[in-house]
Amino acid sequence: NDTYDILAADIPLTAEFKERYAFLEPVLLDKQVLVQLRDSSGNARVKNQLDLAGDTVWIVDGSSIESRIINLGHEIGDTIYVEHEKLYGPEQLFLMTALGEIKQAVINERVAEAMAKDYPDVDISTDISFTQFQSWIVSNKRPEMRDSIDKWIKEIKLTPEYKELEKRYLK
């Protein structure tokens, strides 16, 4: 509804979103991956994006991932159905998949990698997107805020403190 000043979240800096939002300096790189259980032989059922033709994936409701799934469907020439989780975030979708409550989900790799360490039966090797810059957005009505925060992000990214924060929270 354009009722925000800033949205601090992992938002992929795509051409489609750049038309709609004023992005700040990117803060990290990430991509979307498929979360699925391995079969009894330890193999993933979905080995590549083409295997998703006519299949269903779960995503967090309102997630930017939905546009990627729609585009992927066009790219592979088939529909990929989307179920929306309205109450929970990506961590819960991972757990629901790990527990067999849902078949598969698409979440950001950074979250999936952190959680997969504790769930060896979960496969996250199927990429759904390319690696993308992730950024925050600022209201188009606040160009002075965008300029100020952009300047601050660019400056802090050059400091040892940023490298430490990046190491601690983003890797």
Secondary structure, 3 states (H helix, E strand, C coil): CCCCCEEEEEEECCHHHHHHCEECCCCEEECEEEEEEECCCCCECCCCHHHHCCCEEEEECCCCHHHHHHHHHHHHCCCCEEEEECCCCHHHHHHHHHCCCCCEEEEEHHHHHHHHCCCCCEEEEEECCCCEEEEEEECCCCHHHHHHHHHHHHHHCCCHHHHHHHHHHHC
